[in-house]
Every structure is written in C-alpha cells, then in structure tokens.
C-alpha cells in the first residue's frame, strides 16, 4: 500500500457521503484513502437495482428515511447511526479483489476482540451472523471498496 490518508466526512447526509467518496476516488490520486462515515436513517440502493421494488415507499416517506443510489452494485442496505461505513480507495489493476480490501478490516476487528470472518465474496460474519456487506468499483486504475459495519442498528426499521 501507498501512504494511507484517513478522512471522515463529518456528515450524516447520505447524498453528501456518497458524493464525498466519489470525489476522493476521482480527484485524490496521491496514495490510499480510508474514509469513515455514518448515514442517518437511509436505504442505499445498488447501482443496478429497481428502487421501487427495494423500498416500502409509504414507510420511508412516513418515517423520513432517505433513499439514495450508490455507484456500486450489490443489494439494498439500511444505514442508521448504529452502523459505521468505511471506504477504502487504493490502486487496482485487473479484476475486483475483495480479499485484498477485506483483509485489513478483518485484522482490525479481530485486534479489537471481534472474531469476524469473511463469508461469501464480500460479507463478514461473527458467529455465523452477517455484520458487514461490501461492494466495489474500479475507475482510472483505482478501486473504491465500501462496506458497512453493523454494531447497533435499529432493526425495527427493517420491513
């Protein structure tokens, strides 16, 4: 890895946070970046999903839940302040490589006493329960890998 730059968005606005990581991917070419961020009550829909099929429109409107689309694939996810999101941006040649990007997150969680393991292509689990999903995209020889870390989300919001 090159020099690692650490950034926080300072925002819980999902549109801002997704735009922030996209800006870093396309404009900050000097080294690697780790960004930590949180969204307040948001459904984030994958690039190729049908938003109408993924959300309960009446519920999100009644409860002020934001709905945004990300530029990576994968399924819809719910974020709130009990969820920590991370983005790793680094050089990448060739195909997507989840193992390379998940390894430092798994090491950090295990060092903190959280016995996390990789599950499937891009998920992490603890005791067989999913705590994280992630997605990637490559642009201009760099990869944007972002993921969720569920630690205390309001699961009653999931319909």
TORVEXMI-884602 format. One record per residue (C-alpha): y negated, x negated, z; residue in three letters. Coordinates in steps of 0.02 Angstrom, whole numbers, plus 50000, padded with zeros to 5 digits. Each point is the difference from the previous one (the first is absolute). Example, Ala and Ser with C-alpha at 12.3 -4.5 7.8 and 13.67 -1.06 7.14 Angstrom:
BEGIN
502254938550390Ala 498284993149967Ser 
***
This chain:
BEGIN
500005000050000Unk 498214995049972Unk 498655001450133Unk 500195016850086Unk 498435010450023Unk 500055014050129Unk 498955015749971Unk 499795016950083Unk 499185014349908Unk 499105006850153Unk 500255017549933Unk 501205014550022Unk 499455007949835Unk 501524999749884Unk 499024999349836Unk 498984985350065Unk 501544990950066Unk 500965001549836Unk 498464994749902Unk 499764985150118Unk 501744993249968Unk 499815002849813Unk 498354990450001Unk 500804985450092Unk 501444999849875Unk 498864999549849Unk 498524989850064Unk 500594988050135Unk 501074986949914Unk 499804986050128Unk 501605000050102Unk 501075013350081Unk 499385015150096Unk 500665010150145Unk 499065016350029Unk 500305011850147Unk 499365017849993Unk 500255017750063Unk 499705017049922Unk 499565015650096Unk 501115015149958Unk 500444996549820Unk 501375003349874Unk 500104985449879Unk 500855004749837Unk 500864987249888Unk 499284995849830Unk 501265010349900Unk 500235014950115Unk 499475018049974Unk 498785002750144Unk 500215019050000Unk 501884997950026Unk 499784987350141Unk 498775008950115Unk 499835016550089Unk 498275004149934Unk 499625013850125Unk 500474988750146Unk 498994984849943Unk 498475010849966Unk 500145009350166Unk 500234983850100Unk 498804988549909Unk 501364988349938Unk 499404988149864Unk 501044998749842Unk 499834984149895Unk 500994991349863Unk 500444981650007Unk 500234988549850Unk 501794995550046Unk 501585010249978Unk 501155007250130Unk 499995015950101Unk 498665009350094Unk 499654994250177Unk 499025006850147Unk 498764988750090Unk 499065002950161Unk 499304988750135Unk 501784997750069Unk 500424990649841Unk 499474982349958Unk 499894995449816Unk 500084982449933Unk 499664992449831Unk 500584982949942Unk 499224993249841Unk 500684983749930Unk 500474991449838Unk 501495007249910Unk 500874995149842Unk 501385010649928Unk 500715015950073Unk 499585008650163Unk 500744991150150Unk 500095010450158Unk 501014987350098Unk 498624987049986Unk 498675012050063Unk 501035008550136Unk 500624983750077Unk 498394995450094Unk 499795017850064Unk 501805000350063Unk 499754983050083Unk 498415006050086Unk 500795016250062Unk 501534990850066Unk 498884987150086Unk 499145014650088Unk 501705006350061Unk 500205013749869Unk 501754997849925Unk 499505005149823Unk 501144997849851Unk 499815002449814Unk 500815015949935Unk 500175004749818Unk 498794991749879Unk 498365002150092Unk 500285008050170Unk 500154993350177Unk 500995008050140Unk 500254998150187Unk 501685005950067Unk 500335008549833Unk 498375010050004Unk 498704997149865Unk 498364992850066Unk 499264993749837Unk 499965002649814Unk 499094989549873Unk 499494999249818Unk 499404986549880Unk 499094997049839Unk 499624984449900Unk 498314996849918Unk 499324983949925Unk 501384989150072Unk 499785007050176Unk 501015012650099Unk 499305013450113Unk 501325004750128Unk 499515013450124Unk 500985008850133Unk 499965011150151Unk 500504996150179Unk 500375015950096Unk 499734997950186Unk 499285016350069Unk 499655012549861Unk 499815018550034Unk 501645005849925Unk 499545018450025Unk 498844997949849Unk 501494996949886Unk 500525016449921Unk 
***
